[in-house]
């Protein structure tokens, strides 16, 4: 059968290594804002995403799109889903609210 391998990006270190991570035979990359906020020392995200986390999202998105990889978001606010889809995110698991 076929495998669908997903790298989960939850830290600043992973964002910094996104190009190396994309060298692996991955099917998709998923970014998790809550874990990333905590890893970056910003605390849990509220209704608004921390600017540093948004910058990390965009870094990963651009790297994935440059290599035609599926880019996913998990735990993002439902209010941001239309924007994420316009940006080219292909799979989104909303947080709610």
C-alpha distance (Angstrom), angle and dihedral (degrees) to the residues before:
residue distance angle dihedral
X1 . . .
X2 3.73 . .
X3 3.79 127.8 .
X4 3.80 126.6 -141.5
X5 3.81 104.5 -151.9
X6 3.81 117.2 -165.4
X7 3.81 125.9 -170.6
X8 3.79 112.5 -150.2
X9 3.80 113.5 -145.5
X10 3.82 109.7 -156.0
X11 3.79 105.0 145.3
X12 3.74 143.7 55.2
X13 3.79 88.2 -117.7
X14 3.81 91.1 58.2
X15 3.81 91.0 49.0
X16 3.80 89.3 51.0
X17 3.80 89.4 51.7
X18 3.82 97.5 42.1
X19 3.80 94.3 119.0
X20 3.80 91.5 52.9
X21 3.81 90.8 45.1
X22 3.80 89.9 52.8
X23 3.80 89.6 57.4
X24 3.84 87.0 74.6
X25 3.82 118.2 87.7
X26 3.81 94.6 -99.3
X27 3.78 128.4 163.9
X28 3.80 95.0 -158.1
X29 3.78 146.1 -8.1
X30 3.81 122.2 -133.1
X31 3.80 122.6 -160.9
X32 3.82 119.2 -155.2
X33 3.84 112.8 -160.2
X34 3.81 99.6 -169.2
X35 3.78 95.3 54.8
X36 3.78 90.5 42.2
X37 3.83 91.7 52.0
X38 3.78 90.2 53.6
X39 3.81 92.9 44.3
X40 3.82 89.9 52.6
X41 3.81 90.4 51.2
X42 3.80 94.1 -112.4
X43 3.79 98.3 117.9
X44 3.79 125.2 -128.6
X45 3.79 115.7 -27.2
X46 3.77 118.9 -109.4
X47 3.78 128.5 -159.6
X48 3.80 88.1 -56.2
X49 3.77 120.6 56.8
X50 3.80 116.0 -124.2
X51 3.84 110.6 -103.7
X52 3.81 90.6 -124.1
X53 3.80 90.8 54.5
X54 3.81 91.7 46.8
X55 3.81 88.7 52.1
X56 3.81 89.2 51.4
X57 3.82 90.5 49.9
X58 3.79 89.9 52.8
X59 3.81 93.6 46.8
X60 3.79 90.9 53.6
X61 3.83 92.5 42.9
X62 3.80 93.0 52.8
X63 3.82 92.6 47.0
X64 3.80 91.9 49.4
X65 3.78 94.4 45.7
X66 3.82 90.6 49.7
X67 3.81 87.9 58.6
X68 3.82 96.2 37.8
X69 3.81 92.6 -115.0
X70 3.79 125.2 154.6
X71 3.80 108.7 -104.1
X72 3.80 119.5 -155.0
X73 3.78 135.3 -176.4
X74 3.78 126.6 -154.3
X75 3.79 127.3 -167.4
X76 3.79 95.6 10.4
X77 3.82 118.5 145.3
X78 3.79 115.7 -91.7
X79 3.80 88.1 -127.5
X80 3.83 89.1 66.8
X81 3.81 96.8 50.3
X82 3.84 96.3 93.6
X83 3.82 90.2 51.0
X84 3.81 92.2 46.3
X85 3.81 91.2 51.8
X86 3.82 90.7 49.3
X87 3.81 88.8 51.5
X88 3.80 89.8 55.3
X89 3.80 103.0 -100.2
X90 3.79 105.3 155.1
X91 3.80 103.3 -164.6
X92 3.80 126.4 28.5
X93 3.80 129.9 -178.5
X94 3.82 104.3 -165.9
X95 3.76 125.2 -144.9
X96 3.80 92.9 -142.2
X97 3.78 133.8 -123.9
